Amino acid sequence: MLLAAMVVVFWVARRRGHDLLANRWFLRFCVIAGPLAILALELGWVATEVGRQPWTVWQVLRTTDAASMSSGLWWSYTGVLIIYLGMTIGAVVVLRSMARRWRAGEEDLPSPYSPAVVTGAPSGDQPAAGR
């Protein structure tokens, strides 16, 4: 829920004209978002299995009865596979496009692709690039 909330916060701030990509704390959160997503997946799986296993261990529910007999289960597996395949293809296309545009030296890109190039020595009024 934290990761989903941060996506909503980012898009609301962007819609209102605020650039969270310039905020150091937001960028730090983005760095830990990947490991947090994996942690959420693993902990969700553990919570599911820990909740189910005591019943099978103590002979209240047999393991064969705990498994789903639903014939429609393959449809959900196929749906998840298609969604993840689509997201993977989308991520590869976007990342390759970003890399190609960055290498080509395009200016005025909608999001930061590289550190700003500073010409000349920075004066006392202006912060150095990357700060």
N, C-alpha and C positions, 0 to 999 in steps of 0.2 A: 504494500500500500504506500510505503514511503517513496518508492521509485515512481509509481504512478502519480503520486501527488507532486513530485518534483517536475515531472513532464508537464502537468497542468500549470504549475507555477511558472515554468519557463515560457509556455505559449501565451499565458495571460500577460506576463510582463512584456513579452515581445510585441503582443498586440497593442499594448499601451505605450510602446515606444521606448521601453527600457532594454538596455543591452546587458543581459546577465553574463554574456560571454566575456565581458570585461571585468566581472567580479571574481576575484581570486578564490573566495570561499565556494562559489558555485562551481568553479572549475575543479577545485579539490573534491567536491562531492561527486562530480562526473567521473573522476579517476577511480573512486572507490565504488561507483555504481555497478560496474561489471562484476567484481567479486561479491557484492551484496546480492546481486541477482542470482548468482550461482548458489550462494549460501541460502537464500530464500527457497530455491528449488529443493535443495538437499534437506533442509530442515522440514519443509512441507512433507517430503517423502517419509522422513523419519517419524513425524507425528502421525501420519497415516498408518504406517506399519506398526508402530508401538501401540496404537489404539486397537488394532485388529488382532495382533498376535496373542495377547493373553487368553483370548477366548479359544483359540485353536490349541494352545499349549495345555490348558487345563481341561481338555476334553468336553468343553461346553459346545464347541462348534468344530466339526471335522474340517481338515484342510480342503478336502474335495468339495465340501459345502460352502466354503468361504470363497472359492473361485466363482467368477461370474459365468453363467451359462447363457447369457444374452447373445442371440445370433447377430444383433445389430452392432456389436462391439467393433467389428472390423470397419464399419463405416466411420466411427469416431477416430480410429487409428489412421485411416486413410485421410480423413479431413485434417488431422493434426500434421500428418506428413506433408500434405499439399501446402498447408499454411507455412510450415517451417521451410519448405523448399522455396516457396515464393519469397519469403523474407530473406533467405540466403541469396537468392538471385538478385533481389532488389539491393541488398547491401553491397554485393560485388559490383553491380552496375554503378551505384552512387559513388563508391570509393574509387573506382577506376576513372569515372568522370571527373571527380575532384582532383585526382592526381594528374590527369591529362591537362586540366585547366591550369593547375598550379605550375606544371612544367612549362606550359606555353606562356606563362607570365601575364595571364589576363589580369586586368585591373578591375577594381570596383566589384569584387565578388560579394555575394550576399552574406557570407560568413567567413571568418578568418581561416585562411589556408596556410599562412606562414607568418612569421614575425614581421612587423612593419620595418621597412628599410628607412634608416635615418641617414639623411645626407648632411654632412657637416657635423661639427661638434655640438652637443646639446648645450643649450644655455641654462642658466639657473632657474628660469621660469618653467621650462618644459621638462617633464619627466623623460627619462631615457626609455627607449623602446623596450617593450616586454615587461614594464613595471605596472 
